[in-house]
Amino acid sequence: MIRLLLKPISVLLMLTTMTSLLWHQSVSAATVVLYHHVSETTPKSTSVSPQQFAVHLAMIEELGLEVVPLTQIVDAIKANKPVNPNWIAITFDDGFRNVYDTAFPMLKEKNWPFTVFVNPLMVKPSKLYMDWSQLKTLTEHGGDIMNHTLEHENLVQGGLTNKQIETNILVAEEMIKEQLGQNHKMVAYPFGEYSDNIKAILGKNGFVGFAQHSGAINETSDLLALTRFPANGIYANPKTLKNKIKSLAFDFENQSPTETLVRNIEKIDTEQGPLWRVKLKGKDFYQSQLACFITGQSGPVKPTWISDLEFEIAAPKSLQTGRVKYNCTAPSIKNSGRFYWTSKLWITLPDDLSSELNEESE
């Protein structure tokens, strides 16, 4: 009798193990971390110390993550192929000299690839920025150099026309190509700010866009607004960063609105924040455990589920001026210790600037 009971139990255990393995093989997600300065003497809000950076690199190793070129992740998304859940890419914005002096030797020692987004008109011999010869050295040791606009212009609030934005991006890309022979056609938005209009300009010219709000990415992510996890300033804490770089990507069917500029969204309730609606292709979390957090407002805020795979959320109060994020997370059922993580960016302009931009668009 005991033998008869053991047989079905063994089969059940085997099937459970196989199901678990199949799930882990099917999970699709990668994370991208964002740095600016690696220094103890630069603004704390955009810096990590060399010691903190070393701790981050050690943590990536301990977690068994694979550091890959940013292009490898983007190529998989473009091909609509599953993204390896252990992939991580390391990026730096602005091309600061301390990245060359401090971060680069650490990455070179590990033979890890990385990306630096630069502003070509700010590339020059100085104590603050790298010059072209230093950037060239990076390319010889796993570094990819990509586009961050000509002079770090704010594409949303800088008063540029569509034609000026397009020219700016194309000229910056051509300068990188001429100096370094690299032409990846990827742009990191300065200040992380973009709009549907700016995304359309990038899309028209075959570019990929990277933002600065957080979330894991996969083949369902928006190639014109790929998310990255800031890892400097208040986000440098390894305890909180650990969960972020292990996070999983939501499988989006669609989301609306895609616009970030609150003034461009119709039917806004002035007593609360704009409504964000998400439809998923599938989910590996319990509806009750999905929670969202709003910049500058107490939380968490529970979304409203419209159907098994569709939810919506609005901030309970009107949004503050500037950049605001709806950050949404949920623990995975089948991947213990890992969280699904995404965010939606909103930009609320000051009244005077909003009026100026409205006049320019008329």
For each residue, the residues with C-beta under 8 A, 3 or more apart:
1: 4 5
2: 5 6
3: 6 7
4: 1 7 8
5: 1 2 8 9
6: 2 3 9 10
7: 3 4 10 11
8: 4 5 11 12
9: 5 6 12 13
10: 6 7 13 14
11: 7 8 14 15
12: 8 9 15 16
13: 9 10 16 17
14: 10 11 17 18
15: 11 12 18 19
16: 12 13 19 20
17: 13 14 20 21
18: 14 15 21 22
19: 15 16 22 23
20: 16 17 23 24 334
21: 17 18 24 25
22: 18 19 25 26
23: 19 20 26 27 284 334 335
24: 20 21 27 85 334 335
25: 21 22
26: 22 23 82
27: 23 24 85 248 284 335
28: 82 83 84 85 218 219 249 251
29: 83 85 216 217 218 247 248 249
30: 68 73 76 83 84 85 87 88 89 216 217 218 249
31: 87 88 89 216 217 229 244 245 246 247
32: 70 73 88 89 90 91 210 217 226 227 228 229
33: 56 88 89 90 91 228 229 230 231 241 245
34: 91 92 93 212 228 229 230 231 232
35: 38 48 53 90 91 92 93 99 103 231 232
36: 42 46 47 92 93 94 96 232
37: 42 43 46 47 48 96 98 99 232
38: 35 47 48 49 50 53 96 98 99 102 103
39: 42 47 49 50 96 98 102
40: 47 49 50
41:
42: 36 37 39 46 47 96 98
43: 37 46 47
44: 47 233
45: 232 233 234
46: 36 37 42 43 232 233
47: 36 37 38 39 40 42 43 44 232 233
48: 35 37 38 52 53 56 231 232 233 236
49: 38 39 40 52 53
50: 38 39 40 53 54 102 106
51: 54 55
52: 48 49 55 56 236 238
53: 35 38 48 49 50 56 57 102 103 106
54: 50 51 57 58 106
55: 51 52 58 59 238
56: 33 48 52 53 59 60 231 236 238 241
57: 53 54 60 61 106 107 110 112
58: 54 55 61 62
59: 55 56 62 63 238 241 242 245
60: 56 57 63 65 67 88 245
61: 57 58 64 65 110
62: 58 59
63: 59 60 242 245 246
64: 61 86
65: 60 61 86 87 88 245 246
66: 84 86 87 88
67: 60 88 89 90 110 112 113 114
68: 30 72 73 84 87 88 89 113
69: 72 73 89 113 115 142 144
70: 32 73 74 89 91 113 115 144 146 186
71: 74 75 144 184 186
72: 68 69 75 76 87 89
73: 30 32 68 69 70 76 77 83 87 89 217
74: 70 71 77 78 186 208 223 226
75: 71 72 78 79
76: 30 72 73 79 81 82 83 84 219
77: 73 74 80 81 83 217 218 219 221 223 226
78: 74 75 223
79: 75 76
80: 77 219
81: 76 77 219
82: 26 28 76 218 219
83: 28 29 30 73 76 77 87 217 218 219 249
84: 28 30 66 68 76 87
85: 24 27 28 29 30 248
86: 64 65 66
87: 30 31 65 66 68 72 73 83 84
88: 30 31 32 33 60 65 66 67 68 245
89: 30 31 32 33 67 68 69 70 72 73 113 114 115
90: 32 33 35 67 107 112 113 114 115
91: 32 33 34 35 70 114 115 116 117 188 210 228
92: 34 35 36 95 96 99 103 114 115 116 117
93: 34 35 36 116 117 148 188
94: 36 117 118 119 122 129 148 152
95: 92 99 116 117 118 119 122 123 129 130 135 145 148
96: 36 37 38 39 42 92 99 128 129 130
97: 100 101 126 127 128 129 130 134
98: 37 38 39 42 101 102 103
99: 35 37 38 92 95 96 102 103 104 116 130
100: 97 103 104 130 134 137 138
101: 97 98 104 105
102: 38 39 50 53 98 99 105 106
103: 35 38 53 92 98 99 100 106 107 114
104: 99 100 101 107 108 138 141 143
105: 101 102 108 109
106: 50 53 54 57 102 103 109 110
107: 57 90 103 104 110 112 114 141 142
108: 104 105 111 141 142
109: 105 106
110: 57 61 67 106 107
111: 108 142
112: 57 67 90 107 142
113: 67 68 69 70 89 90 142 143 144
114: 67 89 90 91 92 103 107 138 142 143 144
115: 69 70 89 90 91 92 143 144 145 146 186
116: 91 92 93 95 99 130 135 138 143 144 145 146
117: 91 92 93 94 95 145 146 147 148 186 187 188 210
118: 94 95 122 123 130 135 145 146 147 148 176
119: 94 95 122 123 148 149 150 151 152 172
120: 123 150 171 172 175 176 179
121: 150 151
122: 94 95 118 119 129 151 152
123: 95 118 119 120 129 130 131 132 135 179
124: 129 131
125: 131
126: 97 129 131
127: 97
128: 96 97
129: 94 95 96 97 122 123 124 126
130: 95 96 97 99 100 116 118 123 134 135 138
131: 123 124 125 126 134 135
132: 123 135 136 179 180
133: 136 137
134: 97 100 130 131 137 138
135: 95 116 118 123 130 131 132 138 139 143 145 179 180
136: 132 133 139 140 179 180
137: 100 133 134 140 141
138: 100 104 114 116 130 134 135 141 142 143 145
139: 135 136 143 144 145 180 181 182
140: 136 137 143
141: 104 107 108 137 138
142: 69 107 108 111 112 113 114 138
143: 104 113 114 115 116 135 138 139 140
144: 69 70 71 113 114 115 116 139 182 184
145: 95 115 116 117 118 135 138 139 176 180 182
146: 70 115 116 117 118 176 182 184 186 187 188
147: 117 118 169 172 173 176 184 185 186 187 188 207
148: 93 94 95 117 118 119 152 172 187 188 190
149: 119 152 153 155 168 169 172 187 190
150: 119 120 121 153 168 171 172 175
151: 119 121 122
152: 94 119 122 148 149 190
153: 149 150 158 160 168 190
154: 157 158 190 191 193
155: 149 158 160 165 189 190 193 194 198
156: 191 193 194 195 198 260 261 347
157: 154 193 349 353 357
158: 153 154 155
159: 356 357 360
160: 153 155 164 165 168
161: 164 165 360
162: 165 166 197 201
163: 166 167
164: 160 161 167 168
165: 155 160 161 162 168 169 198 201
166: 162 163 169 170 201 204 205
167: 163 164 170 171
168: 149 150 153 160 164 165 171 172
169: 147 149 165 166 172 173 187 201 202 205 207
170: 166 167 173 174 205
171: 120 150 167 168 174 175
172: 119 120 147 148 149 150 168 169 175 176
173: 147 169 170 176 177 183 185 207
174: 170 171 177 178
175: 120 150 171 172 178 179
176: 118 120 145 146 147 172 173 179 180 182 183
177: 173 174 180 181 182 183
178: 174 175
179: 120 123 132 135 136 175 176
180: 132 135 136 139 145 176 177
181: 139 177
182: 139 144 145 146 176 177
183: 173 176 177
184: 71 144 146 147
185: 147 173 205 206 207 208
186: 70 71 74 115 117 146 147 207 208 209 210
187: 117 146 147 148 149 169 202 207 208 209 210
188: 91 93 117 146 147 148 209 210 212
189: 155 192 193 194 198 209 210 211 212
190: 148 149 152 153 154 155 193
191: 154 156 212 323
192: 189 211 212 213 323 345
193: 154 155 156 157 189 190 260 323 347
194: 155 156 189 198 199 209 211 224 225 260 345
195: 156 198 199 259 260 261 264 347
196: 199 200 258 259 260 261 264
197: 162 200 201
198: 155 156 165 189 194 195 201 202 209
199: 194 195 196 202 203 209 222 224 225 258
200: 196 197 203 204
201: 162 165 166 169 197 198 204 205
202: 169 187 198 199 205 207 208 209 224
203: 199 200 206 207 224
204: 166 200 201
205: 166 169 170 185 201 202
206: 185 203
207: 147 169 173 185 186 187 202 203 224
208: 74 185 186 187 202 223 224 226
209: 186 187 188 189 194 198 199 202 223 224 225 226
210: 32 91 117 186 187 188 189 225 226 228
211: 189 192 194 225 226 227 228 345
212: 34 188 189 191 192 228 230
213: 192 227 323 325 327 343 344 345
214: 227 228 229 230 244 325 327 341 343
215: 227 229 247 249 250 341 342 343
216: 29 30 31 227 247 248 249 340 341 342
217: 29 30 31 32 73 77 83 221 226 227 249
218: 28 29 30 77 82 83 221 249 251
219: 28 76 77 80 81 82 83
220: 249 250 251 252 253 281
221: 77 217 218 226 227 249 252
222: 199 225 226 258
223: 74 77 78 208 209 226
224: 194 199 202 203 207 208 209
225: 194 199 209 210 211 222 258 345
226: 32 74 77 208 209 210 211 217 221 222 223
227: 32 211 213 214 215 216 217 221 342 343
228: 32 33 34 91 210 211 212 214
229: 31 32 33 34 214 215 235 241 244 245 247
230: 33 34 212 214 233 235
231: 33 34 35 48 56 235 236 241
232: 34 35 36 37 45 46 47 48 235 236
233: 44 45 46 47 48 230 236
234: 45 237
235: 229 230 231 232 240 241
236: 48 52 56 231 232 233 241
237: 234 240 241
238: 52 55 56 59 241 242
239: 242
240: 235 237 243 244
241: 33 56 59 229 231 235 236 237 238 244 245
242: 59 63 238 239 245 246
243: 240 246 247 339
244: 31 214 229 240 241 247 341
245: 31 33 59 60 63 65 88 229 241 242
246: 31 63 65 242 243 337 338 339
247: 29 31 215 216 229 243 244 329 338 339 340 341
248: 27 29 85 216 284 332 335 338 339 340 341
249: 28 29 30 83 215 216 217 218 220 221 340 341 342
250: 215 220 278 280 283 328 340 341 342
251: 28 218 220 280 281 282 283
252: 220 221 255 278 279 280 281
253: 220 279 280 281 309
254: 278 279
255: 252 258 276 277 278 279 344
256: 276 277
257: 265 274 276
258: 196 199 222 225 255
259: 195 196 264 265
260: 156 193 194 195 196 345 346 347
261: 156 195 196 264 265 347 349
262: 265 268 274 319 346 347 348 349
263: 348 349 354 357 358
264: 195 196 259 261
265: 257 259 261 262 268 274
266:
267:
268: 262 265 274
269: 272 275 314
270: 318
271: 317 318
272: 269 314 315 316 317 318
273: 294 314 315 316 317 318 319 324 326 346
274: 257 262 265 268 314 315 319 346
275: 269 312 313 314
276: 255 256 257 312 313 314 326 344
277: 255 256 306 310 311 312
278: 250 252 254 255 310 311 312
279: 252 253 254 255 309 310
280: 250 251 252 253 283 309 310
281: 220 251 252 253 309
282: 251 309
283: 250 251 280 309 330 340
284: 23 27 248 332 333 334 335 340
285: 289 290 330 331 332 333 340
286: 289 290 330 333
287: 290 305 308 311
288:
289: 285 286 330 331
290: 285 286 287 302 303 311 328 329 330
291: 299 300 301 302 328 329 330
292: 299 300 301 302 303 313 326 327 328 329
293: 299 300 301 326 327 328
294: 273 297 299 301 315 316 319 324 325 326 327
295: 319 320 323 324 325 327
296: 319 320 324
297: 294 301 315 316 317
298:
299: 291 292 293 294
300: 291 292 293
301: 291 292 293 294 297 313 315 316
302: 290 291 292
303: 290 292 311 312 313 328
304: 311 312 313
305: 287 308 310 311
306: 277 310 311 312
307: 310
308: 287 305
309: 253 279 280 281 282 283
310: 277 278 279 280 305 306 307
311: 277 278 287 290 303 304 305 306
312: 275 276 277 278 303 304 306
313: 275 276 292 301 303 304 326 328
314: 269 272 273 274 275 276
315: 272 273 274 294 297 301 318 319 324 326
316: 272 273 294 297 301
317: 271 272 273 297
318: 270 271 272 273 315
319: 262 273 274 294 295 296 315 324 346 348
320: 295 296 324 348
321: 348 349 350
322: 347 348
323: 191 192 193 213 295 345 346 347
324: 273 294 295 296 315 319 320 345 346 347 348
325: 213 214 294 295 343 344 345 346
326: 273 276 292 293 294 313 315 343 344 346
327: 213 214 292 293 294 295 341 342 343
328: 250 290 291 292 293 303 313 341 342 343 344
329: 247 290 291 292 339 340 341 342
330: 283 285 286 289 290 291 339 340
331: 285 289 338 339 340
332: 248 284 285 335 336 338 339 340
333: 284 285 286
334: 20 23 24 284
335: 23 24 27 248 284 332 338
336: 332
337: 246
338: 246 247 248 331 332 335
339: 243 246 247 248 329 330 331 332
340: 216 247 248 249 250 283 284 285 329 330 331 332
341: 214 215 216 244 247 248 249 250 327 328 329
342: 215 216 227 249 250 327 328 329
343: 213 214 215 227 325 326 327 328
344: 213 255 276 325 326 328
345: 192 194 211 213 225 260 323 324 325
346: 260 262 273 274 319 323 324 325 326
347: 156 193 195 260 261 262 322 323 324
348: 262 263 319 320 321 322 324
349: 157 261 262 263 321 353 354 357
350: 321 353 354
351: 354 355
352: 355 356
353: 157 349 350 356 357
354: 263 349 350 351 357 358
355: 351 352 358 359
356: 159 352 353 359 360
357: 157 159 263 349 353 354 360 361
358: 263 354 355 361 362
359: 355 356 362
360: 159 161 356 357
361: 357 358
362: 358 359
